[in-house]
């Protein structure tokens, strides 16, 4: 069957659906074979710098590469008479860093949890709610944390070998302790907090006078990097562990080694004194935890204690409960294990982190436990029950796509973990999760009746889901990454954009898919016109193409962006198409003439997503510059904006609700935020 005939059958479904409502039946699906796929290109899937497109693509009626319009000098400014603004409703950065968490520690009053991350942020969190508090920005990644006994100072270690001391109240840098010749790995305060001891990959430990920044002692004896250090409750002894698989005890006053504890078979990554100072616990890359009796440990003839075995990977951190009866260990297996010290048996296993758990710490009252991990999250657990008190229920990485159901009750979002989340728009809590893809989830759309969803991912599959049962209904795989999906107004047909260069029209009843004419780069976005007669696609070939779905021909080809185009959407009145891309500009084209009639200029980094309000009067955009902007659609003026840069984040996807009163935003740090579009208060 010719391509045009196949498309005509598919397009008839769109027309019937758009005129007669989502429940109307269209013609029977085609039964003859679909036309052959477009020619194969010798290129990679991720083609961001494509060749210049040919001047005359097959089926292209109009090439609208016309000069951009002359814009007023006030373009991009805020509209002083704007009557709308964005108001945050729900969504927060509870327990989320932008990159892996390296350390956690409690404040002495138990009111805060401090965490360090490879995002170079040292972050305070409200211990009760997890709400983010003060942030300290470091020049280098903080690898270790310690809070002084009086709670007034916070010390960090870093890869540049510097120990930094901050005022916990103001966040101001108080002192830099310099002397290590390699990365500083861990730090602990001594006594009342006027002294601190640090460990380093230079095989040394150093004692510092925090009041003047001077080094007072140097401890040498390890034959490899020193990874961990701890101080006895009476402030007289330090213990260290390192790559030489040894634990060494030191006289802090004289600097002399006291004993060496041998028994681990690999790198000792963690050491901690018991609250009464009679025991020392150690964790190792040999996957074991050992508890040493200091009355005999290290003495001639004294055997190493029996290992506590339960982790399936390296032990990375340990912490004692204040009563000394429970020990917590964290590991590369993603688990936190609570041990009964007397019996050596597991009390409980806390599972939830995705990836290595790097740090663990008990609150002073022993009721709660904090952990941090490679999944970018900080979590606080109920120590008695093992229940998660706050923190991410599962790290999704970047949120790549969001949408809102037609009735406004449910939000759908998809992230790097490939899990489709169905979230209550009232509470912001998940009501359903579906393991949609085995690789990054990239695209999501919801059907006009709100009962089905389309998803696409880097597992090279587009999938149709029944949202009531959570079961898959159909799968389409063009053997390339799926970058975009969209429902037609009928709900019976979908459009799929992939790295194969051709957008596909997919008959959801028959399962047949027909490729439209080709781009010369990956397809990043697809959409249907409100009447269902046209489709549009945006591509890395720097173009936007508007398709006649009855004939499969391109009505317009817009090349004004001059760089990758990331998003495209029709206006609700079917008169315009808006697109956005790496050139940082939103361009609006008139469909009757093909002319570019307006540019929205104001972002300073690539624009990743945009959406029209249902009345067509406003446009919302999301950019890598960290800004969500609300614009007047027929001018180039801004109404309001939300800046996420203070949270080290940027928006990746935006969606309007059907009533135009709500905007859903997905972010690079895996957060979903709800904003209300409200009338601006005038004072």
Protein Blocks (a to p, Z undefined) as FASTA:
>chain_A
ZZklmmmmmmmmmmmmmmnojkbccddddfbdcddddddddddfblcbdcdddfbdghia
bdcbdcdddddfkgoiacfkbcbdcddfbdcfehiafbdcfbdcddfklpaccdddfkop
acdddfklopacdddddfbdcfbdcddfklpaccdddfkopacdddfklopafbdcdhba
bdcfbdcdehjhpaccdddfkopacdddfknopafbdcdhbacdcfbdcddfklpaccdd
dfkopacdddfknopafbdcdhbabdcfbdcddfkopaccdddfkopacdddfklgopah
iacdddddfbfbdcfbdcddfklpaccdddfkopacdddfknopafbdcdhbecjdfbdc
ddfklpaccdddfkopacdddfknopafbdcfbdebjafbdcddfklpaccdddfkopac
dddfklopafbdcdfbfbdcfbdcddfkopaccdddfkopacdddfknopafbdcdehia
cfbdcddfklpaccdddfkopacdddfknopacdddddfbdcfbdcddfklpaccdddfk
opacdddfknopafbdcfklopacfbdcddfklpaccdddfkopacdddfklopafbdcd
hbfbdcfbdcddfklpaccdddfkopacdddfkbcbdfbdcdfklnopacfbdcddfkop
accdddfkopacdddddddddZZ
